[in-house]
């Protein structure tokens, strides 16, 4: 019975989604995305690397079931929307996050005998 509750326990997922969204907002605020200069591009690349490195580490160290992966993507998407990022930006970053987490997460596997 306890396993069922753990399957749906998303407190840690929600906190992580909020923290990486907050890091994105701090490093590359929505208002600053309009500038089309090299400095803005570099800041966005560095931010992307920082956020997605954290997400990869999180995925590697947490057993994320399908529900938790979806929850992470949704929480991240809503945080970016609420922060005021453009729709295309929100969708692209959310898609990348969900894809990365799906590929890197440690799925619980039964040992083969």
C-alpha positions in Angstrom: 0.0 0.0 0.0 2.8 2.4 0.8 4.3 2.0 -2.6 1.1 3.4 -4.2 1.5 6.6 -2.1 5.1 6.9 -3.1 4.2 6.6 -6.7 2.1 9.7 -6.5 4.2 11.6 -4.0 5.4 14.6 -6.0 6.6 17.0 -3.3 10.2 16.6 -4.3 9.4 16.8 -8.0 7.4 20.0 -7.5 10.2 21.6 -5.5 12.8 20.7 -8.1 10.6 22.0 -11.0 10.2 25.3 -9.1 13.9 25.6 -8.3 15.1 25.1 -11.9 12.4 27.5 -13.2 13.5 30.0 -10.6 17.1 29.6 -11.7 16.1 30.2 -15.3 14.2 33.3 -14.4 17.1 34.6 -12.3 19.7 34.0 -15.0 17.7 34.8 -18.1 14.5 36.8 -17.3 11.8 36.8 -19.9 12.2 40.6 -20.5 15.8 40.1 -21.4 15.1 37.6 -24.2 14.2 40.3 -26.7 17.8 41.4 -27.1 19.4 39.7 -30.1 23.0 40.2 -29.1 25.9 37.8 -28.4 25.8 38.6 -24.7 22.1 37.5 -24.5 22.8 34.4 -26.6 25.7 33.4 -24.4 23.8 33.9 -21.2 20.9 31.8 -22.5 23.3 29.0 -23.6 25.0 29.0 -20.2 21.6 29.0 -18.4 20.4 26.2 -20.6 23.5 24.2 -19.7 23.2 24.9 -16.0 19.5 24.1 -15.8 19.7 20.9 -17.9 22.8 19.7 -16.1 20.8 19.9 -12.8 17.9 18.1 -14.5 20.1 15.3 -15.7 21.7 14.9 -12.3 18.2 14.8 -10.7 17.0 12.2 -13.2 20.0 10.0 -12.7 19.6 10.0 -8.9 15.8 9.7 -8.5 13.5 6.9 -9.5 11.0 8.7 -11.6 7.9 6.9 -12.8 5.8 8.1 -15.7 3.5 10.2 -13.5 6.4 12.0 -11.9 8.1 12.7 -15.2 4.8 14.2 -16.5 4.4 16.1 -13.3 7.9 17.6 -13.6 7.2 18.8 -17.1 3.9 20.3 -16.2 5.2 22.1 -13.1 8.1 23.5 -15.1 5.8 24.6 -18.0 3.4 26.4 -15.7 6.3 28.1 -13.8 7.7 29.4 -17.1 4.3 30.5 -18.3 3.6 32.4 -15.1 7.0 34.0 -15.3 6.0 35.5 -18.7 8.2 33.5 -21.2 6.9 33.4 -24.8 4.8 30.3 -25.6 7.4 28.9 -28.1 10.2 29.2 -25.5 8.1 27.5 -22.8 7.1 24.6 -25.1 10.7 24.1 -26.4 12.3 24.1 -23.0 9.6 21.9 -21.5 9.9 19.4 -24.3 13.7 19.3 -23.9 13.4 18.8 -20.1 10.9 16.0 -20.4 12.9 14.3 -23.1 16.1 14.5 -21.1 14.5 13.3 -17.9 12.9 10.4 -19.8 16.2 9.3 -21.2 18.3 9.8 -18.1 16.0 8.7 -15.2 16.8 5.6 -13.3 13.9 3.3 -14.0 13.4 0.7 -11.3 14.4 -2.6 -12.9 14.2 -6.1 -11.6 17.6 -7.9 -11.7 17.8 -10.6 -14.4 18.5 -14.1 -13.2 
